[in-house]
Amino acid sequence: MSTQAGRRAGIGRRAGALIAAAAAVGAVTGLPAQAHAAEGAGGAPVPPYAFDGSAQRVQGAASSLDAKPLQPGKTYRDTLKKDGKVYYRVDLDTKRNTYVSVVAVPKPGGKVAYGDGFKVSIQDGSGADCGYQDVDFGSGQYARPLAGYARRIVDPDSSTCQKQGAYYVLVERESAADSTPDDWELELRHVSEPLLKKAVPTALPEAWPSGTPAPPGGGPQPRQGGAGFHDAVSAREGEWRADIRPGQTLFYRVPVDWGQQLFASAELGSGTDGDLVSNALTLSLDNPALGFVDMNTVSYSGEPATLALDPLRPVAHENRTTYDNATSGMRFAGWYYLTATLSPEMAAAYGDKPVPLTLRVNVTGSAQPGPGYDGDPGMFTVTADDRDAAANGATGADAGSDGTMIAVAAAGIGTGTVLLLGLGAWTLLARRRA
């Protein structure tokens, strides 16, 4: 390619990026469900869940034989009705483990009951479960995003779910009779993990460091969380200060390498005295494949209230040999996601205004070599760029696309201005060609 042709191609790409950003912003303005905040318990706006903008729409089927395929490495969106049951298809080989995650997003402010939630499973052609996860709202009985995954693990010692071919992802919603009947939005992601070059130990160590470390030093630093898993704000060890509204969920992600341990706690700041709000704050942890790991809640009565996740084992490949979510979930290196949700009932007791929140994160232990993947580990690793993102507070969306900053700038300066920039880029291109 000549130098002049190369310049033209570069200008064309930049112009295309600007106009694509303008189109994206214009598209968002035409989607009320995403562009406008949902109404919280007190009528004040609550930031809506931030879906992955690259997600494709797919319609779950009532029968496995009509299931639409989910491609590895891609994200999808669908809708699930109350007590709904939908199928999707995945075509699997015998060389990679498979994880299909589901993020269920109810409308904020809706009523849910203890036990409400969903089950996601991968099944073979005979209907046998290869791996599943049940996820529910637990003690924090208020609508908020929930994540969980199903998995198909390649295991020569197993007699089920080991053949190459079609498998089916089944998502089933469970809701009490008096729960809000609104549809739930779904965000689905299909990812794969290479097998190992050679076998590694599978026995869980009997002894492991379960003591809680001292709080991180350095004092609180401002870092407001994101509005979804896709734009979760990166954080490293430290004390992070944010504001959270009743009914709002904040999303963070922390890089945790092989051999390292993650400890997390959250504190609601003091305010005016008021009525006790049970399970006012929920703190949840999900792993890099968006599998549920752990959750805890704390009540609030106007005094400082702190909760902590239970101590978790160091990240290790052998953790997957148990059925305990809190251990099995710490099965690979990568970004671990912390989500904090404030009960909408706080609005009635303390007013619909932001409450000060502190998230404390400890990552202990030195990074160890991985188990030895026979291929690119993909998301199941921690890179130098990941550590930089955690230090700088970059979002997952920032790190995921070179064009993200263009889109962010487009959103900040307004659709009309972006359209002018796009037209200007085309004008520049035409002049260069002339």
Secondary structure, DSSP 8 states (H G I E B T S, - for coil): --HHHHHHHHHHHHHHHHHHHHHHHHHHHT-HHHHS-EE-TTS-EE------TT-EE---BSSGGG-EE--TT-EEEEEE-TT-EEEEEEEE-SSEEEEEEEEEE--TT----TT-EEEEEEE-TT--EEEEEEEE-TT--S---EEEEEEE---TT-SSS-SSEEEEEEEEEE--TTS----EEEEEEEEEEE-BSS----S--S----S-----SS-EEE---BSSSTT-EE--SEEEEEEE-TT-EEEEEEEE-TT-EEEEEEEE---S----EEEEEEEEEE-TT--EEEEEEEEESSS-EEEE--------GGGGGS--HHHHT--S-EEEEEEEEE-TTHHHHH-SS-EEEEEEEEEES-------BSS--TTSS--HHHHHHHHHT-BHHHHH-TTHHHHHHHHHH-HHHHHHHHHHHHHHHHHHH-
